[in-house]
């Protein structure tokens, strides 16, 4: 929400909408980077870790936000971006001239061929060489991302101390924890060996996928660094007698590497498998495999999590046309934490027709005018659609930072609140179930595939209480589902149904013969005595 009508959302705007989170049953909000930044990359290029960019407001605005949120029972989690800084950061400016301790705050190396070529063949996530030459130092500096985002050198203990100090600074401002960005990229092999070809189909020499990143990703030292940050959080909470501080980690890596972060202090190693491993063509068995694999890899005593969408990937309703509500039901019925990207609660869609001139994402800009649309993350970052007024109620500015999706007249929160059926009503009904149903809070989990692979069944049970989710993956044919032999009561009651389903909330069904409409999903619960 934009409070000062400059076209960009800000901290006061969030404060003004905290009641939305309360009404929705949301208990924690995660803020994208709000630090001082030249805004080359959505604020992930930070020029001062201890200041707020004026675009988003002031430190007082943040302190007021965290204080209000605390009164309302909402945790505020901040994006921590430890891998790199902006090239405008004071540390980098001092490192450029080799000043004192800052000389080795970044990864500097002499190049090949009399310093005319980069030190090796490493490629940036944003494409092209991961090294840029600086004439002041007559050396190359390493950047996993944009060339104006130089990587910090975590082999340097003073850099590690600096980041711990940053964490403490924001805890003192009322932040309840951190989502740690780009964790697998924190360390690189100091010997700088070339990385091997991946032979990925269609990858060019500039593409990140051209190489296997065995020397620049998933270094074992990363886990110990995360554990050290966990200790900082725990020590702070213990000393100040405050609630435990949460740590969430972002790692696009293997299942084994991701879940290993649990053992090193991450409460929520983000589970992106619903984003990376399945798509609209996937079958019930594919979803069952993802669920079962993650649960089996979650250590005892730790909490699973399910991320259906985020700011880097296409929106859920766009990735799964006509099935967005099914995906919401799935992540809400599974045990653990459900992470919702803003706008998913109302079924927002990607805005795919953003022009080259309006494009903001550096990943898209680096790809060039001919390829920008395939690389751009802007379509899933458009402003939240509050209502049908100007700019979807997000801002009164003449121009917003990204264009509003033109469907906002029909697809907006205000309209969905008063509709008989809506994405938002499904979303909030599911959250209320999570708050109410013992089976969802403490129940065990069973996943099944029936009807020749057409139906996914998720069963949660605790004592005599049950919650069951059925999803029909057949777009055209209704399925008759038989749940006998699953330890369920003979009758269940429909609690949530996808929009347009002929089987409505409140319907009692016999578990021997449940009519599951085509392309529909239903959530059932035990009949209450």
C-alpha positions in Angstrom: 0.0 0.0 0.0 1.3 3.5 -1.0 0.7 6.0 1.8 2.3 9.1 0.2 1.1 8.6 -3.4 4.5 8.2 -5.1 3.4 5.0 -6.7 5.5 2.7 -4.5 4.3 0.8 -1.4 5.8 1.8 1.9 5.9 1.1 5.6 3.1 3.4 6.6 1.0 1.8 3.9 1.6 -1.6 5.5 0.7 -0.2 8.9 -2.5 1.1 7.6 -3.4 -2.4 6.3 -2.5 -4.5 9.3 -6.1 -5.2 10.0 -6.3 -7.1 6.7 -3.8 -9.6 8.1 -5.8 -9.9 11.3 -9.0 -10.4 9.4 -7.4 -13.0 7.3 -5.9 -14.9 10.2 -2.3 -14.3 9.2 0.1 -14.4 12.1 3.4 -13.2 10.5 4.4 -10.9 7.6 7.7 -11.0 5.7 9.0 -7.7 4.3 11.1 -7.6 1.2 14.3 -5.5 1.6 13.6 -2.0 3.0 17.2 -1.0 3.4 18.9 2.0 1.8 19.5 1.1 -1.8 20.1 2.4 -5.3 17.3 0.0 -6.3 19.2 -1.7 -9.1 17.6 -5.0 -8.0 14.4 -4.5 -6.1 16.3 -3.4 -3.0 18.5 -6.4 -2.9 21.5 -4.2 -3.6 22.0 -2.6 -0.2 24.1 0.6 0.3 23.5 0.7 4.1 22.4 -2.3 6.2 21.4 0.0 9.1 19.2 2.5 7.3 15.8 2.5 5.6 15.4 3.6 2.0 13.4 6.9 1.9 11.2 5.3 -0.8 9.7 3.1 2.0 9.8 5.6 4.8 11.8 6.2 8.0 13.1 4.3 10.9 10.3 5.7 13.0 7.8 4.3 10.5 9.3 0.8 11.0 9.3 1.1 14.7 5.7 2.1 14.6 4.9 -0.8 12.3 6.6 -3.4 14.6 4.9 -1.9 17.7 1.4 -2.0 16.1 2.0 -5.5 14.7 3.0 -6.7 18.1 -0.2 -5.4 19.7 -2.2 -7.3 17.0 -0.3 -10.5 17.5 1.6 -10.3 14.1 5.2 -11.2 13.8 7.3 -9.0 11.4 10.1 -10.8 9.6 12.7 -8.9 7.6 14.6 -10.0 4.5 18.3 -10.4 5.4 20.5 -10.1 2.3 24.0 -11.2 3.5 25.5 -12.5 0.3 26.4 -9.1 -1.2 26.1 -5.3 -1.0 25.5 -2.5 -3.4 28.7 -1.2 -5.1 27.6 2.1 -3.5 28.0 0.7 0.1 30.7 2.4 2.2 32.4 -1.0 2.7 32.9 -1.5 -1.0 34.0 2.1 -1.6 36.7 1.6 1.0 37.6 -1.8 -0.4 38.1 -0.2 -3.8 41.0 1.8 -2.5 42.3 -1.0 -0.2 41.6 0.9 3.0 42.5 -0.9 6.2 40.3 -3.9 7.2 37.9 -3.3 4.2 40.5 -4.4 1.7 39.4 -8.0 2.0 35.7 -7.5 2.7 34.9 -8.6 -0.8 36.3 -11.3 -3.2 39.1 -9.7 -5.2 41.3 -11.6 -7.6 43.9 -10.9 -10.3 42.7 -12.1 -13.7 44.2 -14.3 -16.4 46.2 -13.3 -19.5 48.0 -10.4 -17.8 44.8 -9.5 -15.9 42.9 -9.0 -19.2 40.5 -11.9 -18.6 38.4 -12.9 -15.6 40.1 -15.3 -13.1 37.9 -18.2 -14.2 34.7 -19.1 -16.1 32.2 -18.6 -13.4 28.8 -17.2 -14.5 26.5 -14.8 -12.7 23.0 -15.9 -11.7 21.8 -12.9 -13.8 23.9 -14.2 -16.8 27.3 -13.2 -18.1 30.6 -13.3 -16.3 30.5 -13.4 -12.5 33.6 -11.1 -12.4 33.9 -7.4 -13.1 37.1 -5.4 -13.5 37.8 -2.4 -11.4 40.5 0.0 -12.5 41.1 1.6 -9.1 42.3 -1.7 -7.6 43.4 -3.2 -11.0 41.6 -6.4 -9.9 38.5 -8.3 -10.6 35.7 -8.6 -8.0 33.2 -11.4 -7.8 29.4 -11.1 -8.0 27.0 -14.0 -7.9 24.3 -11.6 -9.1 24.3 -8.2 -10.8 27.6 -6.6 -11.4 26.7 -3.8 -9.0 26.1 -6.4 -6.2 29.7 -7.4 -5.2 29.8 -10.5 -3.0 31.0 -10.2 0.6 33.9 -12.4 1.6 32.7 -14.6 4.4 36.1 -16.2 4.8 36.9 -12.9 6.5 36.0 -13.1 10.2 35.4 -9.3 10.3 32.7 -9.6 7.6 31.0 -12.3 9.7 31.1 -10.0 12.7 29.6 -7.1 10.7 26.6 -9.2 9.7 26.0 -10.4 13.2 26.0 -6.7 14.2 23.4 -6.0 11.5 21.2 -8.8 12.9 21.3 -7.3 16.4 20.6 -3.8 15.1 17.3 -4.9 13.5 16.3 -7.0 16.5 16.6 -3.9 18.6 14.1 -2.2 16.2 11.5 -4.8 17.0 12.0 -7.3 14.1 10.9 -10.8 15.1 13.2 -12.7 12.8 14.7 -13.0 9.3 14.3 -14.6 6.0 17.9 -15.1 4.8 18.3 -14.5 1.1 20.3 -16.6 -1.4 22.0 -18.8 1.3 23.7 -21.3 -1.0 25.8 -18.6 -2.6 27.6 -17.4 0.6 30.9 -19.2 0.0 33.0 -20.0 -3.1 36.0 -22.3 -3.6 39.0 -20.1 -2.8 41.1 -21.9 -5.4 38.9 -20.6 -8.2 38.7 -23.7 -10.4 36.7 -23.5 -13.6 33.2 -25.0 -13.3 32.2 -27.8 -15.7 29.7 -27.6 -18.5 26.1 -28.7 -17.6 25.0 -29.4 -21.2 21.6 -28.0 -20.3 19.5 -27.9 -23.4 19.4 -24.4 -25.1 21.9 -22.8 -22.6 24.3 -20.3 -24.1 27.7 -19.4 -22.8 26.3 -16.4 -20.9 23.4 -18.4 -19.3 23.7 -19.4 -15.6 22.5 -22.9 -16.5 25.5 -23.3 -18.9 27.6 -24.6 -16.0 27.4 -27.0 -13.1 27.9 -24.7 -10.1 29.9 -27.1 -8.0 32.4 -24.5 -6.7 30.1 -21.5 -6.2 27.0 -23.0 -4.5 26.2 -25.2 -1.5 29.6 -24.9 0.1 29.6 -26.9 3.4 30.8 -23.8 5.3 27.4 -22.2 4.6 25.7 -24.3 7.3 28.1 -23.3 10.0 27.5 -19.6 9.1 23.8 -20.1 9.4 24.3 -21.8 12.8 26.3 -18.8 14.0 23.4 -16.5 13.0 20.9 -18.8 14.8 23.1 -18.3 18.0 23.0 -14.5 17.6 19.1 -14.7 17.5 18.9 -17.1 20.5 21.4 -15.1 22.6 19.5 -11.9 21.9 16.1 -13.4 22.8 17.4 -15.0 26.0 19.2 -11.9 27.2 16.2 -9.7 26.6 13.7 -12.3 27.8 11.8 -12.2 24.5 10.0 -14.7 22.3 12.3 -16.9 20.2 13.4 -15.2 17.0 12.6 -17.0 13.7 15.0 -17.8 11.0 13.9 -18.7 7.5 16.4 -19.7 4.8 16.0 -19.4 1.0 17.9 -22.1 -0.9 17.1 -23.3 -4.4 19.0 -26.5 -4.1 18.5 -30.3 -3.6 16.0 -31.7 -1.1 18.9 -33.1 1.0 20.8 -29.8 1.0 17.7 -27.8 1.8 16.4 -29.8 4.7 20.0 -29.9 6.2 19.4 -26.3 7.2 17.0 -27.6 9.9 20.0 -29.1 11.7 21.9 -25.8 11.6 19.2 -23.6 13.1 16.8 -22.7 10.3 13.2 -23.0 11.6 11.9 -22.7 8.0 14.2 -23.9 5.2 11.9 -22.8 2.5 10.3 -25.7 0.7 10.0 -24.6 -3.0 9.2 -28.0 -4.4 5.6 -27.0 -5.3 7.2 -24.3 -7.4 10.2 -26.1 -8.9 9.2 -29.7 -9.2 5.6 -29.7 -10.4 3.5 -27.7 -12.9 0.1 -27.6 -14.4 0.8 -30.9 -16.3 1.8 -32.8 -13.1 -0.3 -35.6 -11.8 -1.6 -36.6 -8.3 1.3 -39.0 -7.9 3.8 -36.1 -8.5 2.3 -34.1 -5.7 2.2 -37.1 -3.4 5.9 -37.7 -4.0 6.9 -34.2 -3.2 4.8 -34.2 0.1 6.1 -37.6 1.2 9.7 -36.8 0.4 9.7 -33.5 2.3 8.0 -35.1 5.3 10.5 -38.0 5.4 13.4 -35.5 5.3 12.1 -33.2 8.0 13.9 -34.1 11.3 11.9 -35.1 14.3 10.7 -32.1 16.3 11.0 -29.7 13.3 8.1 -28.1 11.4 7.5 -28.7 7.7 6.7 -25.8 5.5 5.1 -25.3 2.1 5.8 -22.4 -0.3 3.3 -22.2 -3.1 4.4 -18.8 -4.6 6.9 -16.0 -4.1 8.2 -12.8 -5.7 10.7 -14.7 -7.9 8.2 -17.1 -9.6 5.0 -16.9 -11.6 1.9 -16.6 -9.4 0.2 -19.8 -8.3 -3.1 -19.0 -10.2 -1.0 -18.4 -13.4 1.1 -21.6 -13.0 -2.0 -23.7 -12.3 -4.8 -22.2 -14.4 -8.1 -22.9 -12.8 -6.4 -24.8 -10.0 -5.1 -22.0 -7.8 -7.7 -22.7 -5.0 -6.7 -26.4 -5.1 -3.1 -25.5 -4.4 -4.1 -23.2 -1.6 -6.2 -26.0 -0.1 -3.2 -28.3 -0.4 -0.7 -26.1 1.4 -3.2 -25.3 4.1 -4.2 -28.8 4.9 -0.7 -30.2 5.1 1.1 -30.1 8.5 3.3 -27.1 9.3 3.7 -23.6 8.0 2.0 -22.3 4.9 3.8 -19.4 3.2 1.6 -17.1 1.1 2.9 -14.6 -1.4 0.8 -11.4 -1.3 -2.0 -11.5 -3.7 -2.3 -15.2 -3.7 -5.1 -15.0 -1.1 -7.3 -13.4 -3.8 -6.0 -15.4 -6.8 -4.0 -12.6 -8.5 -2.6 -13.4 -11.9 0.7 -12.5 -13.6 0.6 -9.4 -15.8 2.4 -10.7 -18.8 2.1 -7.7 -21.1 4.4 -5.3 -19.2 6.4 -3.3 -21.8 10.1 -3.2 -22.2 9.9 0.5 -21.2 8.0 -0.3 -17.9 10.2 -3.3 -17.0 12.1 -2.9 -13.7 13.6 -6.3 -13.1 17.4 -6.3 -13.8 17.3 -10.0 -14.6 15.0 -9.1 -17.5 16.9 -5.9 -18.5 20.1 -7.9 -18.7 18.5 -10.4 -21.0 17.8 -7.6 -23.5 14.7 -6.4 -25.4 14.2 -9.6 -27.3 14.4 -12.0 -24.4 13.2 -9.8 -21.4 9.7 -11.3 -21.1 11.0 -14.8 -20.6 13.3 -13.7 -17.8 11.2 -11.0 -16.1 9.9 -11.4 -12.6 7.9 -8.2 -12.9 4.6 -9.9 -14.0 4.2 -11.5 -10.5 5.3 -8.4 -8.6 2.5 -6.0 -9.6 0.7 -4.1 -6.8 -1.9 -5.7 -4.6 -5.5 -5.3 -5.9 -7.4 -3.9 -2.9 -10.6 -2.7 -4.7 -12.0 -1.4 -8.0 -11.0 2.3 -7.5 -8.0 4.0 -9.2 -4.9 1.8 -9.3 -6.8 -0.9 -7.5 -6.8 1.1 -4.3 -3.0 0.7 -4.0 -2.1 4.3 -4.8 -3.5 7.6 -5.9 -0.4 8.3 -8.0 -0.7 8.9 -11.7 1.8 6.1 -12.3 2.6 3.1 -10.1 6.1 1.5 -9.9 4.8 -1.4 -12.0 1.5 -1.2 -14.0 -1.6 -2.6 -12.3 -3.1 -5.7 -13.8 -6.1 -4.6 -15.8 -8.3 -7.3 -14.3 -8.4 -5.4 -11.0 -11.9 -4.1 -11.7 -13.3 -7.7 -11.2 -10.5 -9.3 -9.3 -9.9 -7.4 -6.0 -10.2 -8.0 -2.3 -13.2 -5.8 -1.7 -15.3 -7.6 -4.2 -14.2 -11.0 -3.0 -15.2 -10.1 0.6 -18.8 -9.7 -0.3 -19.1 -12.4 -3.0 -20.9 -15.7 -2.1 -17.8 -17.6 -3.3 -14.3 -16.3 -3.8 -10.6 -17.1 -3.6 -10.4 -15.0 -0.4 -13.3 -16.7 1.3 -11.7 -20.1 0.5 -8.3 -18.8 1.9 -9.8 -17.5 5.1 -12.0 -20.5 5.6 -8.9 -22.7 5.5 -7.1 -20.6 8.0 -10.0 -20.8 10.4 -9.9 -24.6 10.0 -6.2 -24.6 10.9 -7.1 -22.6 14.0 -10.1 -24.8 14.9 -9.3 -28.4 13.9 -7.2 -30.5 16.2 -6.5 -32.8 13.3 -4.7 -30.0 11.5 -2.8 -28.9 14.5 -1.7 -32.2 15.9 -2.9 -34.9 13.5 -0.8 -37.4 11.5 -0.6 -37.3 7.7 -1.5 -39.9 5.1 -1.4 -39.2 1.3 -3.0 -41.5 -1.2 -3.6 -41.6 -5.0 -6.8 -43.2 -6.2 -9.0 -43.6 -9.3 -6.2 -44.6 -11.7 -4.1 -41.6 -10.7 -6.8 -39.0 -11.0 -7.4 -38.2 -7.3 -5.0 -37.0 -4.6 -6.2 -37.7 -1.1 -4.7 -36.0 2.0 -5.9 -37.3 5.3 -5.1 -35.7 8.7 -6.3 -37.6 11.8 -6.1 -37.0 15.6 -8.0 -39.4 17.8 -11.5 -39.3 16.5 -11.2 -36.1 14.5 -10.3 -36.1 10.8 -9.8 -33.6 8.0 -9.7 -34.9 4.4 -8.7 -33.1 1.2 -9.7 -34.5 -2.2 -8.3 -33.1 -5.5 -9.6 -34.2 -8.9 -6.8 -33.9 -11.4 -9.2 -34.8 -14.3 -10.4 -31.6 -15.9 -13.4 -33.2 -17.5 -14.7 -36.2 -15.6 -16.1 -36.4 -12.1 -14.7 -39.1 -9.8 -16.4 -41.3 -7.3 -14.1 -41.7 -4.4 -14.2 -44.5 -1.8 -12.5 -43.8 1.5 -13.4 -47.0 3.3 -10.5 -48.7 5.1 -8.9 -45.4 6.0 -10.1 -45.3 9.6 -12.6 -42.5 8.9 -16.1 -42.1 10.2 -18.9 -43.2 7.8 -19.9 -39.6 7.2 -17.9 -36.4 6.7 -19.1 -32.8 6.2 -17.8 -30.5 3.5 -16.0 -27.5 5.0 -14.5 -25.9 1.9 -15.2 -26.3 -1.8 -13.6 -24.8 -4.9 -15.6 -22.1 -6.6 -18.5 -23.4 -8.7 -18.5 -26.8 -7.2 -22.0 -28.4 -7.2 -21.0 -29.9 -3.8 -21.3 -27.1 -1.3 -20.1 -26.3 2.2 -22.3 -28.1 4.8 -23.0 -31.1 2.6 -22.8 -34.4 4.4 -21.2 -37.2 2.4 -20.9 -41.0 2.9 -17.2 -41.9 2.8 -18.0 -45.0 0.8 -19.1 -42.9 -2.2 -18.0 -39.3 -2.6 -18.8 -37.4 -5.8 -15.8 -35.3 -6.6 -16.6 -32.9 -9.5 -14.2 -32.5 -12.4 -11.2 -30.1 -11.7 -12.6 -29.6 -8.2 -11.3 -30.0 -4.7 -13.2 -30.5 -1.5 -12.1 -30.3 2.2 -14.1 -32.4 4.7 -14.1 -32.6 8.5 -15.6 -35.0 11.0 -19.2 -34.3 12.0 -19.3 -32.5 15.3 -21.3 -34.1 18.0 
